[in-house]
Structure formats: C-alpha cells, structure tokens
Amino acid sequence: MPKVTQAHLDARRQQVIDAARARFAAHGFARTSMTDIVEASGLSVGAIYRYFKSKDEIVAAICEQASQVLPAELTAGSVREFLQGIRTAAREEDHARLVAQIYAEAAVSPPLATLVRRQLDELHSAVAALLPGRPPAEAHRLAEAFVTLCVGYNQQLAVRGDLDPAPFAAALETLIGL
C-alpha cells in the first residue's frame, strides 16, 4: 500500500477546515452538524474524524489559522487600508459572519473563549507596539479601543452587510491622534 505524504494529509485537513469555515459562516455552529461538514468537504466520516475528534476541534483549528495583518505603522492611509481589508474579507470570504459565529460560540464555550481572549490579547499588544512614544498604559488603553472599534466594524459587516469603512477609519484616526 502506498504511503500517504504529509502534504496530502495536510491538504485533506485543510479541506475539512475550509468546508467547515464556509458552512459555519453560512449556517452558524448550532445549525452545522458533522454530517454537514462531511458533505461540504466531500470526504468520508472516517476521514474527518482522522483529523478532528469534534466540531469544537474544527472551530479551534479555524481560530488558530486566523491572522489579522496589522500595518507596519499606523498612519491614516494604513488604517483605511486595514479596514478595507476587513471589508474585503467580509465580501469575498464571508469572514465577518464567521467571526460573529466564533464570538457567539466563545461566549458559551470556555475553551474557545480562552483561545479568542489569547488572540485578542496578542492583537492588543501588537497595536500597542505600533504606538511608540506613548506611555505604556496609554498605548494599551488606545490599543484596547482600537481593537474594539475594529471588532465592532467586523460585527457590523456581519449583521448589516457591506459598510463603508470611512466613518470607522475616521474614528480610529481621531482615537490615535492622526
């Protein structure tokens, strides 16, 4: 029997994650069963369970892959581009709805809440690092508000649909003094 390569295994695992991501964004966690993920992925039940023991493990894997690419520095232009990137991900990948589902699930799942909190803490720290010359306490307060506004914009995209990022960008620019 031929040996399956690690690249093949990684591709199949990613296939499950991609199918689940799309299904969760469209239908939510509660209305997505493992059977739905099997159907959406095109893989067998056994193949799915080879990579993940539960739907919760798939959600965690989706979260672990999340990456919010911050600009190298915070300027008026980079803030607008950053929010436009959030908008584009919402349009093209249904990312805003997926994030809304993750936050809702984190509210009732302590393990997922821990993971989401860790990611938010990392994001806060990264934003604070982009505020040089500010006292650390001020940088962290501003970072907290910055991240909250960005998350709020993302949630608005999930609920209200496509929104112009300009008012959010203006608020962020005012907040950090640009």
Secondary structure by P-SEA (a helix, b strand, c coil): cccccaaaaaaaaaaaaaaaaaaaaacccccccaaaaaaaacccaaaaaaccccaaaaaaaaaaaccccccccccaaaaaaaaaaaaaaaaacaaaaaaaaaaaaaaccaaaaaaaaaaaaaaaaaaaaacccccaaaaaaaaaaaaaaaaaaaaaaaccccccaaaaaaaaaaaacc
